[in-house]
């Protein structure tokens, strides 16, 4: 017998019009009362705890799952659909600080030795960490009962800064790979045979670790958001976009402009993985 048939809402209320913090459900034939913390919990009670329907309702209410599906889908569409080479990559891209910005770098330049897909991957590592960062912040704020508009502004900034850490880690891996490619180019110039290194194979570990990191961050976000109600999930979802704005429209622009006016900073910021090495690209093209 379905629990929905055994329980009814007090006062003739429906699951759609309840707005108070705590709710009561009473057994139709008895005096048993069950407390629920938010409206979606009433759905769970009506569905029956530990039932398949209960599990499906928990999944449907978890925005983290839908964000995971959206992020993974967009990532694979962009990565698989990106061109390996960009036409007319000329000398104007030598020491070009603008390629420090993810959007500019991915849109304008690319090559077999420095694929767009690799930089799209680094960008999405940052995206997943922002999603996780905001899920953790909202979880902690909710636990401390300090939810406010201030956290909606400060939290995304913290998440945006934190997302640069894994980006630098994978950027370093990518730059090390670029160093191997430089070495291979030098050997080709000297007519030395080098079969010990494969450009295609060198990206395998990079992509494997990056995709696993993205999945881990998004799954952890789902866990943090398991008991969030609709309003809290909407706040979290909005804060993700604010974090994106902080990162791409403010922090990345500041980094790009700093490097443009102080070129020495390129040697630091390039390790994030987006900076385009035109000289290596030009040498590589000559050997093709």
N, C-alpha and C positions, 0 to 999 in steps of 0.2 A: 504494500500500500504506500503510495507516494506521500511524503510528509506535507506536500502542498494541500492534500485533502484533509490532513489532520489538524493543521494550524490555520488560524485566521488572524488578521490584524485587528487590534483593539480599536473600537470606535468607528469601524467601517472604513478605516484609512486604506489607501492603496499604496503600492510600492512606488508610484510615480509622484505622489504629492507630499511625502514625508520630508521635513527639513530640519528637525531637531537633532541634537547630538546623539541622544540615546533613544532607542525604539524598543517596543515590546511586542512580542508575538505570544498569543496564548492558545493553548490547545482547545479545540472546539468542544471536546468532551472531557473536561477536567480543569484543574486550576493551575497547571504548570505554566510558568512564564519563562521566556528566553530573552535575554538582553542581546541587542545587536548594536554595534558601534556606529554603523553608517547604513545608508539605504541599500548598498549592494550586499551587505551581510544578510538582509532580509531575503534577498534573492537566494543566498546560499542556504538559509534555513528552509525556505520553501522548496528548494531543489533537493535537500537532504544531504547532510554532511557525509563526506567520503564517497558520494555517489559520482557516477560519470558526469551527470548534469552539473553537479557542484564544481567539479574540476573544469568543465567547459566554461562555466560562468566566471570562475577566477581568471581563466586565460583571457576571456573576452574583455574583462575589465582592466587588464594589465596593459597599459599603453606601452610599456617597455618592449613587449613582444612585437607590437605593430611597428615601433620604431626600428627594431632589429630587422624585421622583414624589409622595411623600406630602405634602410641603409645598405644592407647586403645587396638588394636588387639594384639600386642605383650604382653601387660600386662596380658590380660585375658588368653592367651595361656600359659604363664609362671606360672601364679598364679594357674590356674585350673590344669595344668599338673604337678605341683610340688608335691613331695611326702611329706606326713606328717612326716614320720620318716626317719632317716638316719641310715643305718646299721653301726655297729661297732663304735659308738661314745664312745671312751675310755677316760681314765684319762688324756691323752695328751691334752685334750681340757679344762682342769681345768686351770683357770686364763690365758687362751690363748689370748694374745693381738691381734693375727692375725684375730680373729673373729670380730674385730672392722671394718675390711674392708668388705664392702657389698658383693663383689664377693666371697671372701673366706668364709664368714659366711653363705651365701645362698647355696653355693655349698657343703660344707662339713658337716654342722650340721643342725639338725632340730628335732622336736618332736611335739607331740600333744599340749604340753603346750607352745611351742615356734615355731610356724609353719613357714615354708619357705615362704608361701604365705604372711604372715604378714610383713616379711622383704622385700619381693619383692614389696609390696605395698608402704612401706616407701621409697624404692629406686625410685619408679616411681613418688612419690610425688615430690622428688627432681628433677627428669627429667622434669616434667611439669613446675616447677618453673624456671628451666634453660631456657626452651623454651620461657616462658613468659618474663623472664628477658631480654633475647636477643631481643625479639620483641619490648619491651619498649625502650631499649637502641638504637636500630636502628631507631625507630620512633623519639626519641628525637634528635639524631644526624642528621637525615635528616631534621628535623624542623630547626635546627641551621645551617644547610648547612656545617657541619664539618666532613663529612664522610671521613675517612682515614684508612690506614692500622693499625695505632696505636689503633684505637677503635676495630679493628678486633682481637687484642691481649689483650687489657685491658678489654674490655667489657665482654668476656667470663669468665675471672677471677672473675669479680664482680658478675656475674650471678651464678657462681659456689659457691662462698662464701654465697651469699644470699639464695641459695637453702638449705643450712644446717639449716636455722631457722625453716621452717615448718617440716623438718625431726626431729629436736629435739622435736618439739611440739608433733608429732605423736609417736616419740620414748618414750616420757614421758608417754603418754597414754598406750603404750604397756608395759612399765615397771611397771606402776601401776597395770595393769592386771596381770603381773607376780607376784607382791606382794600379790594379792588376791589368786593366785594359791599356793604360799608358805604357806599362812595361811590355805588353805584347806588341804595341805599335812600334816601340823602339827596336824590338827584336826583328820585326818585319823590315824595318828600315835598314837593318844591318844584314838582311837576307838570312837571318837565323831561323831555323825551323823551331816551332813551339807548338806541340800538340798536347801539352799538359794542361791547357786552360781553355775552357769553352765559355763563350759569352752567354749563350743561352742557359747552359747548366749552372752558371754562377748565380743566376737569379732565383734558383729553386728554393734554397734555404731562406733567402730574403722574403719571398712571397709566402712561404709556408709559415714562418714565424709571425709575419705581419697579419696574415688572415686569422691565425689562431689568436693573436692578441686582440683583434677586432671582435671576434666572436666571444672571447672571454669577458671583455669589457661590457659588451651588450647583454650577455647572459647575467652578469652580476647586476646590471641595471634592472633587469626583470625581477631579480630577487629583492632588491631594495624597494621596488614599487609594488610588491605583492599585496600589501594591505592599504594602499593609497585609495582614497575615494575619488570620485570624478573631479571635484574641484581641485584637489591636490595634484592630480595627474595633469590637469589643464595648466596649473601653475608651473609644474615641472616642464611641460612641453614648451610653454612660452619662454621659460628661462633658457632652454637649449638654443633657441633662435637668438636670444640676446647674447648668449655666449659666442655664437657664430659671428654676430656683428662685431663684438669686441675683438675677436681674433682677426678676421679677414679685413674688416674695414678700419680698424684702429691700430692694433698691435702690429700687424703685418705691414701696414702703410708706414708706420713710424720706423720699423726696422729697415724698410726699403729706402726711405728718405735719409736716414742716418748713414747708411752704407753709401748712398749716392754722394753725399757731401763729405763723408770721411771714408774713402775707399779702403783704408786699412781694416775697417770693420768687416769687410767681405770675407776675410780669412777666418773670421769667427762664425758669422751667420751662415756661411756656405755649408757648414756641417749639418745643417738641418735637412739638406738633401735636395733643395729646389734649384740651387744656383747652377747655371749652365756654363760648362767649360768649353768655350768656343774653340780655343786652340787645339784641344784634344779632338774635338769634333772635326775640325778642318784636316788634321793629320789623318784621322781615321778615314775620311772621305777620299783622300788622295790614294790610300792603299786599297780601296775597293775596286 
